[in-house]
């Protein structure tokens, strides 16, 4: 709500699919490839060429339809959407108009601490355009047709979104979903996920919104939110000054943080839709549908309920697992070997994540198996080796040679000997005796020196003591020094 004005927002999201070839032609696509090196007579609309639908695109679209609980159309055809633009080789785009692959679905997404459901009006299969490049040559616009024909799914929501924050959270949820399904990488910085937003305002005391404005080509979560925030305020000021919001298409200037007019909104008949004459209707088989249902991974909403309600994980822990389905799978496999969710998560969110980030690898490339991580969690829980020592020494040695058995390695490294309370106190006392000046500074308020005393004690104990016990002993002896 903006004062008494209620925003009404719907999104049109374009999802680029991870297929080896384009939608209606056989060549592949790679982001950042040399311009015009990934083209084909079909995607360039040479005379006499005929498009053939990519079966994998239909499969991915159906998978998304199932995940959205949508009504799937068993027989559909493609249509031509006619308009002129320099980077559109055919002069039309092959899309779906009156027979989208699915309609009337919904998606749950998390906004703050609550869940909201947004209705999905339709998902349709289409192809991308080429790319116009305006900033290389000072006199000419250059055209790169590598992207022409790349498969897209257009997901259109109902106007169920009521704030920029909700719009941003919903787009994040869509990216999470398509990554879970393995149909798109969802990288907005590479154009794999793009968004147009339709926004109007309901005046105070009324129930119908004013004219709708479409903001095109929003390619980041932050830009979507900023564009909507600006547009809501712009429309409010127009209405409150007695004006009328024009129904139009606008762009977003990310540098200035403002929207700007592009053109008046086209009506559907401006595109002169008609069925694609070069392609027959497509029929989905029941066998394909059943096979995809069987392959469907657990969805983010389902995982959230399992992790927070069944396993009693915190929201932060659940979000960590849901963000990456491969990590979620790794976690589930580790649980089969050692059913202690919190302990396994401590390893995944600590040493494992640090190793992945340090080596710039995914969990699929991680050298240690879920069973090994489960074994490490069990070793730490039983205090055979304290977690700190296990993560600093045992874990590192296993990364060097994943074939080694953790329990044998403990003996090889002499990590299984624990220091008792009396030996800990003896070592801590000797450390404190070596730093009389530091002790004096500590008592004068320089409490950061506590880390020095603990660290030196752990070194002398060669990591064979519980750091918590060492800390307790250091504090106890320091208090005696006062």
RAWO-V97999 format. One record per pair of residues at least 12 apart in sequence whose ideal C-beta (glycine too) atoms are under 7 Angstrom apart, sorted by sequence separation. I is the first residue (numbers start at 1). GAP is how many residues later the second one is. D is the distance in Angstrom with one decimal. If there is no record, write none. Layout:
i=I gap=GAP d=D
i=I gap=GAP d=D
This chain:
i=27 gap=12 d=6.5
i=80 gap=12 d=4.3
i=81 gap=12 d=4.5
i=106 gap=12 d=6.6
i=200 gap=12 d=4.4
i=215 gap=12 d=5.0
i=250 gap=12 d=5.8
i=394 gap=12 d=6.4
i=397 gap=12 d=5.8
i=458 gap=12 d=6.0
i=27 gap=13 d=4.3
i=106 gap=13 d=5.2
i=107 gap=13 d=6.1
i=130 gap=13 d=5.8
i=131 gap=13 d=4.6
i=199 gap=13 d=7.0
i=200 gap=13 d=7.0
i=248 gap=13 d=5.8
i=249 gap=13 d=4.8
i=331 gap=13 d=6.2
i=454 gap=13 d=6.9
i=457 gap=13 d=5.1
i=26 gap=14 d=6.3
i=80 gap=14 d=6.5
i=81 gap=14 d=5.0
i=106 gap=14 d=5.9
i=130 gap=14 d=6.0
i=198 gap=14 d=5.2
i=199 gap=14 d=5.7
i=249 gap=14 d=5.2
i=304 gap=14 d=5.7
i=307 gap=14 d=6.1
i=352 gap=14 d=6.8
i=376 gap=14 d=5.9
i=438 gap=14 d=6.5
i=25 gap=15 d=4.4
i=105 gap=15 d=3.9
i=130 gap=15 d=4.1
i=248 gap=15 d=6.8
i=394 gap=15 d=6.2
i=27 gap=16 d=6.9
i=78 gap=16 d=5.3
i=79 gap=16 d=5.9
i=131 gap=16 d=5.4
i=198 gap=16 d=5.1
i=199 gap=16 d=6.8
i=215 gap=16 d=6.0
i=248 gap=16 d=5.2
i=249 gap=16 d=5.7
i=394 gap=16 d=6.6
i=397 gap=16 d=6.7
i=454 gap=16 d=5.6
i=25 gap=17 d=3.6
i=78 gap=17 d=6.9
i=79 gap=17 d=6.2
i=130 gap=17 d=5.6
i=248 gap=17 d=5.5
i=331 gap=17 d=6.2
i=454 gap=17 d=5.5
i=457 gap=17 d=6.5
i=24 gap=18 d=6.0
i=25 gap=18 d=4.5
i=78 gap=18 d=6.0
i=79 gap=18 d=4.0
i=103 gap=18 d=6.6
i=129 gap=18 d=6.9
i=130 gap=18 d=4.2
i=175 gap=18 d=5.7
i=196 gap=18 d=5.8
i=197 gap=18 d=4.8
i=213 gap=18 d=6.3
i=247 gap=18 d=4.8
i=303 gap=18 d=6.9
i=304 gap=18 d=6.1
i=376 gap=18 d=6.9
i=103 gap=19 d=4.9
i=128 gap=19 d=5.1
i=129 gap=19 d=6.1
i=155 gap=19 d=6.7
i=196 gap=19 d=6.7
i=303 gap=19 d=5.1
i=376 gap=19 d=6.6
i=76 gap=20 d=6.4
i=102 gap=20 d=6.9
i=128 gap=20 d=6.7
i=196 gap=20 d=5.1
i=393 gap=20 d=6.2
i=454 gap=20 d=5.6
i=22 gap=21 d=6.0
i=102 gap=21 d=5.0
i=128 gap=21 d=6.8
i=196 gap=21 d=6.9
i=197 gap=21 d=6.3
i=327 gap=21 d=6.7
i=352 gap=21 d=6.6
i=394 gap=21 d=6.4
i=432 gap=21 d=6.4
i=453 gap=21 d=4.8
i=77 gap=22 d=5.5
i=100 gap=22 d=4.2
i=101 gap=22 d=6.0
i=127 gap=22 d=5.0
i=128 gap=22 d=4.1
i=196 gap=22 d=6.9
i=300 gap=22 d=5.1
i=393 gap=22 d=6.4
i=431 gap=22 d=6.0
i=76 gap=23 d=3.9
i=100 gap=23 d=6.2
i=101 gap=23 d=6.4
i=127 gap=23 d=6.7
i=194 gap=23 d=6.4
i=195 gap=23 d=4.6
i=100 gap=24 d=4.0
i=101 gap=24 d=5.9
i=127 gap=24 d=6.6
i=128 gap=24 d=5.3
i=171 gap=24 d=5.9
i=450 gap=24 d=6.7
i=76 gap=25 d=5.8
i=127 gap=25 d=6.5
i=194 gap=25 d=5.6
i=227 gap=25 d=4.2
i=234 gap=25 d=6.9
i=303 gap=25 d=6.2
i=385 gap=25 d=5.9
i=431 gap=25 d=4.6
i=25 gap=26 d=6.9
i=73 gap=26 d=5.9
i=126 gap=26 d=5.2
i=347 gap=26 d=5.2
i=372 gap=26 d=6.5
i=384 gap=26 d=6.7
i=389 gap=26 d=6.1
i=431 gap=26 d=5.0
i=24 gap=27 d=3.4
i=73 gap=27 d=6.9
i=197 gap=27 d=6.3
i=230 gap=27 d=6.2
i=379 gap=27 d=6.3
i=24 gap=28 d=6.1
i=73 gap=28 d=5.8
i=96 gap=28 d=3.8
i=125 gap=28 d=6.3
i=126 gap=28 d=5.9
i=191 gap=28 d=6.7
i=230 gap=28 d=5.7
i=231 gap=28 d=5.3
i=297 gap=28 d=6.1
i=313 gap=28 d=6.1
i=317 gap=28 d=5.3
i=24 gap=29 d=6.3
i=72 gap=29 d=6.8
i=73 gap=29 d=6.4
i=95 gap=29 d=6.2
i=96 gap=29 d=5.6
i=195 gap=29 d=5.7
i=199 gap=29 d=6.0
i=210 gap=29 d=6.8
i=223 gap=29 d=6.1
i=230 gap=29 d=5.8
i=320 gap=29 d=5.8
i=344 gap=29 d=6.4
i=347 gap=29 d=5.9
i=428 gap=29 d=4.9
i=431 gap=29 d=6.6
i=24 gap=30 d=6.9
i=72 gap=30 d=4.9
i=96 gap=30 d=6.7
i=123 gap=30 d=5.6
i=124 gap=30 d=5.1
i=167 gap=30 d=6.5
i=197 gap=30 d=6.6
i=311 gap=30 d=4.6
i=344 gap=30 d=6.3
i=347 gap=30 d=5.5
i=368 gap=30 d=6.0
i=376 gap=30 d=6.2
i=385 gap=30 d=4.8
i=427 gap=30 d=5.5
i=23 gap=31 d=5.3
i=71 gap=31 d=6.1
i=95 gap=31 d=3.7
i=123 gap=31 d=7.0
i=188 gap=31 d=5.3
i=197 gap=31 d=5.9
i=201 gap=31 d=6.8
i=223 gap=31 d=5.4
i=226 gap=31 d=5.7
i=368 gap=31 d=6.9
i=375 gap=31 d=5.1
i=385 gap=31 d=6.6
i=22 gap=32 d=7.0
i=70 gap=32 d=3.8
i=71 gap=32 d=5.3
i=94 gap=32 d=6.6
i=123 gap=32 d=5.1
i=188 gap=32 d=5.3
i=199 gap=32 d=5.2
i=213 gap=32 d=6.5
i=227 gap=32 d=5.9
i=313 gap=32 d=7.0
i=367 gap=32 d=6.2
i=384 gap=32 d=6.1
i=21 gap=33 d=6.0
i=70 gap=33 d=6.3
i=71 gap=33 d=4.9
i=93 gap=33 d=6.2
i=94 gap=33 d=5.3
i=199 gap=33 d=6.7
i=216 gap=33 d=5.9
i=330 gap=33 d=5.2
i=337 gap=33 d=6.9
i=344 gap=33 d=5.0
i=427 gap=33 d=4.8
i=23 gap=34 d=5.5
i=70 gap=34 d=6.0
i=93 gap=34 d=6.2
i=122 gap=34 d=5.1
i=201 gap=34 d=5.1
i=211 gap=34 d=4.7
i=213 gap=34 d=7.0
i=217 gap=34 d=6.7
i=218 gap=34 d=6.1
i=337 gap=34 d=4.8
i=343 gap=34 d=4.0
i=368 gap=34 d=5.5
i=372 gap=34 d=6.6
i=427 gap=34 d=5.5
i=19 gap=35 d=5.9
i=70 gap=35 d=2.9
i=120 gap=35 d=6.3
i=121 gap=35 d=4.7
i=201 gap=35 d=6.3
i=210 gap=35 d=5.4
i=211 gap=35 d=6.6
i=212 gap=35 d=6.1
i=213 gap=35 d=6.0
i=214 gap=35 d=4.8
i=215 gap=35 d=5.2
i=216 gap=35 d=5.8
i=367 gap=35 d=4.5
i=65 gap=36 d=6.1
i=69 gap=36 d=5.2
i=93 gap=36 d=6.9
i=121 gap=36 d=6.6
i=203 gap=36 d=6.4
i=211 gap=36 d=4.3
i=326 gap=36 d=6.4
i=327 gap=36 d=5.0
i=334 gap=36 d=3.9
i=338 gap=36 d=3.8
i=442 gap=36 d=6.5
i=19 gap=37 d=4.8
i=65 gap=37 d=3.6
i=68 gap=37 d=3.4
i=69 gap=37 d=5.9
i=120 gap=37 d=6.0
i=121 gap=37 d=5.5
i=213 gap=37 d=5.9
i=215 gap=37 d=5.7
i=326 gap=37 d=4.8
i=333 gap=37 d=3.7
i=337 gap=37 d=3.7
i=340 gap=37 d=6.1
i=343 gap=37 d=7.0
i=424 gap=37 d=6.8
i=19 gap=38 d=6.0
i=68 gap=38 d=6.6
i=119 gap=38 d=6.8
i=201 gap=38 d=6.8
i=326 gap=38 d=5.5
i=343 gap=38 d=5.3
i=62 gap=39 d=6.8
i=68 gap=39 d=5.8
i=118 gap=39 d=5.4
i=119 gap=39 d=3.9
i=324 gap=39 d=6.9
i=334 gap=39 d=5.1
i=338 gap=39 d=5.7
i=439 gap=39 d=6.9
i=443 gap=39 d=6.1
i=17 gap=40 d=5.9
i=61 gap=40 d=4.9
i=65 gap=40 d=6.8
i=118 gap=40 d=6.8
i=330 gap=40 d=5.2
i=334 gap=40 d=4.3
i=338 gap=40 d=4.9
i=351 gap=40 d=4.5
i=88 gap=41 d=4.9
i=89 gap=41 d=6.6
i=119 gap=41 d=5.6
i=340 gap=41 d=6.5
i=350 gap=41 d=6.5
i=424 gap=41 d=5.4
i=87 gap=42 d=5.1
i=118 gap=42 d=4.5
i=419 gap=42 d=5.2
i=428 gap=42 d=6.7
i=439 gap=42 d=5.7
i=17 gap=43 d=5.2
i=51 gap=43 d=6.3
i=87 gap=43 d=3.6
i=118 gap=43 d=6.3
i=45 gap=44 d=4.5
i=85 gap=44 d=6.7
i=87 gap=44 d=5.8
i=215 gap=44 d=5.6
i=351 gap=44 d=5.0
i=355 gap=44 d=6.7
i=44 gap=45 d=5.0
i=45 gap=45 d=4.0
i=87 gap=45 d=4.8
i=419 gap=45 d=5.1
i=424 gap=45 d=6.1
i=428 gap=45 d=4.7
i=432 gap=45 d=5.9
i=43 gap=46 d=6.8
i=86 gap=46 d=6.0
i=216 gap=46 d=6.7
i=418 gap=46 d=5.9
i=419 gap=46 d=4.2
i=424 gap=46 d=6.1
i=428 gap=46 d=5.4
i=417 gap=47 d=5.5
i=425 gap=48 d=5.5
i=429 gap=48 d=6.1
i=172 gap=49 d=6.2
i=424 gap=49 d=5.3
i=428 gap=49 d=5.8
i=70 gap=50 d=6.1
i=116 gap=50 d=6.8
i=171 gap=50 d=5.9
i=214 gap=51 d=6.6
i=68 gap=52 d=5.1
i=118 gap=52 d=5.8
i=70 gap=53 d=6.7
i=168 gap=53 d=5.1
i=171 gap=53 d=6.0
i=111 gap=54 d=6.6
i=68 gap=55 d=7.0
i=86 gap=55 d=6.8
i=111 gap=55 d=5.4
i=87 gap=56 d=5.4
i=89 gap=56 d=6.2
i=168 gap=56 d=5.7
i=86 gap=57 d=6.0
i=167 gap=57 d=5.8
i=168 gap=57 d=4.5
i=65 gap=58 d=5.9
i=111 gap=58 d=4.5
i=167 gap=58 d=6.8
i=64 gap=59 d=6.0
i=89 gap=59 d=5.5
i=110 gap=59 d=6.6
i=109 gap=60 d=5.7
i=165 gap=60 d=6.9
i=109 gap=61 d=5.1
i=164 gap=61 d=4.4
i=167 gap=61 d=5.8
i=61 gap=62 d=6.4
i=61 gap=64 d=5.3
i=109 gap=64 d=3.4
i=164 gap=64 d=3.9
i=164 gap=65 d=5.0
i=107 gap=66 d=6.4
i=57 gap=68 d=6.0
i=24 gap=70 d=6.1
i=107 gap=70 d=6.9
i=393 gap=70 d=6.5
i=389 gap=74 d=4.2
i=388 gap=79 d=5.2
i=386 gap=80 d=5.1
i=386 gap=81 d=6.8
i=64 gap=89 d=6.3
i=61 gap=92 d=5.6
i=57 gap=94 d=4.5
i=54 gap=97 d=6.1
i=44 gap=101 d=6.2
i=43 gap=102 d=7.0
i=24 gap=103 d=6.4
i=23 gap=104 d=4.5
i=43 gap=105 d=4.9
i=39 gap=106 d=5.1
i=43 gap=106 d=3.5
i=39 gap=107 d=6.7
i=36 gap=108 d=5.9
i=38 gap=108 d=4.4
i=35 gap=109 d=3.9
i=36 gap=109 d=5.6
i=37 gap=109 d=6.7
i=36 gap=110 d=6.4
i=67 gap=110 d=6.1
i=35 gap=111 d=6.4
i=33 gap=113 d=5.7
i=67 gap=114 d=6.0
i=181 gap=116 d=6.9
i=29 gap=117 d=6.5
i=64 gap=117 d=6.4
i=180 gap=117 d=5.9
i=29 gap=118 d=6.8
i=63 gap=118 d=5.4
i=64 gap=119 d=6.3
i=180 gap=119 d=6.7
i=63 gap=120 d=6.1
i=180 gap=120 d=6.2
i=29 gap=121 d=4.9
i=60 gap=123 d=4.1
i=177 gap=123 d=6.3
i=25 gap=124 d=5.3
i=176 gap=124 d=5.4
i=24 gap=125 d=6.1
i=23 gap=126 d=5.7
i=22 gap=127 d=3.9
i=23 gap=127 d=6.9
i=22 gap=128 d=5.6
i=23 gap=128 d=3.9
i=22 gap=129 d=6.4
i=19 gap=132 d=5.6
i=16 gap=134 d=6.0
i=17 gap=134 d=4.4
i=16 gap=136 d=5.8
i=17 gap=136 d=6.6
i=15 gap=137 d=6.5
i=14 gap=138 d=5.1
i=15 gap=138 d=4.5
i=14 gap=140 d=5.6
i=15 gap=140 d=6.4
i=12 gap=142 d=6.2
i=13 gap=142 d=4.5
i=12 gap=144 d=5.2
i=180 gap=145 d=4.7
i=11 gap=146 d=4.9
i=176 gap=146 d=7.0
i=179 gap=146 d=6.9
i=10 gap=147 d=5.1
i=176 gap=147 d=7.0
i=10 gap=148 d=6.3
i=10 gap=149 d=4.1
i=9 gap=150 d=6.4
i=11 gap=150 d=6.8
i=8 gap=151 d=4.7
i=10 gap=151 d=6.8
i=9 gap=152 d=4.0
i=9 gap=153 d=6.7
i=8 gap=154 d=7.0
i=7 gap=155 d=5.6
i=6 gap=156 d=6.5
i=7 gap=156 d=6.1
i=11 gap=156 d=6.3
i=9 gap=158 d=5.4
i=13 gap=158 d=6.8
i=11 gap=159 d=6.7
i=31 gap=159 d=4.6
i=11 gap=160 d=6.9
i=13 gap=161 d=5.7
i=15 gap=163 d=5.6
i=18 gap=165 d=6.3
i=17 gap=166 d=5.7
i=18 gap=166 d=5.6
i=17 gap=167 d=5.7
i=18 gap=167 d=6.1
i=16 gap=168 d=5.9
i=15 gap=169 d=5.0
i=16 gap=175 d=6.7
i=16 gap=176 d=4.2
i=97 gap=176 d=4.5
i=15 gap=178 d=6.1
i=13 gap=180 d=6.9
i=14 gap=180 d=4.5
i=13 gap=182 d=5.1
i=94 gap=182 d=5.8
i=11 gap=184 d=5.8
i=12 gap=184 d=4.4
i=11 gap=186 d=5.7
i=9 gap=188 d=6.2
i=10 gap=188 d=4.5
i=83 gap=188 d=5.9
i=9 gap=189 d=6.8
i=82 gap=189 d=5.7
i=9 gap=190 d=5.2
i=81 gap=190 d=4.8
i=82 gap=190 d=4.5
i=7 gap=192 d=6.4
i=8 gap=192 d=5.0
i=81 gap=192 d=6.0
i=80 gap=193 d=6.9
i=108 gap=193 d=4.3
i=7 gap=194 d=6.0
i=8 gap=194 d=6.1
i=79 gap=194 d=5.1
i=80 gap=194 d=5.9
i=6 gap=195 d=6.8
i=79 gap=195 d=6.4
i=5 gap=196 d=4.9
i=6 gap=196 d=4.2
i=79 gap=196 d=5.5
i=80 gap=196 d=5.5
i=5 gap=197 d=6.9
i=79 gap=197 d=5.8
i=5 gap=198 d=6.6
i=77 gap=198 d=5.3
i=78 gap=198 d=4.2
i=5 gap=199 d=6.5
i=77 gap=199 d=6.8
i=4 gap=200 d=3.5
i=8 gap=201 d=4.6
i=78 gap=201 d=5.2
i=77 gap=204 d=4.5
i=76 gap=205 d=6.7
i=77 gap=205 d=7.0
i=75 gap=206 d=5.6
i=76 gap=206 d=5.7
i=75 gap=208 d=5.0
i=74 gap=209 d=6.5
i=74 gap=210 d=5.0
i=72 gap=212 d=7.0
i=9 gap=219 d=6.6
i=62 gap=222 d=6.6
i=58 gap=224 d=6.7
i=7 gap=225 d=5.2
i=53 gap=226 d=6.6
i=62 gap=226 d=6.9
i=66 gap=226 d=6.1
i=51 gap=227 d=6.0
i=62 gap=227 d=6.8
i=66 gap=227 d=6.3
i=50 gap=228 d=5.1
i=51 gap=228 d=6.0
i=53 gap=229 d=6.2
i=59 gap=229 d=6.9
i=63 gap=229 d=5.3
i=67 gap=229 d=6.9
i=2 gap=230 d=5.4
i=62 gap=230 d=5.6
i=66 gap=230 d=6.0
i=5 gap=231 d=5.3
i=67 gap=232 d=5.8
i=59 gap=233 d=6.7
i=2 gap=234 d=5.8
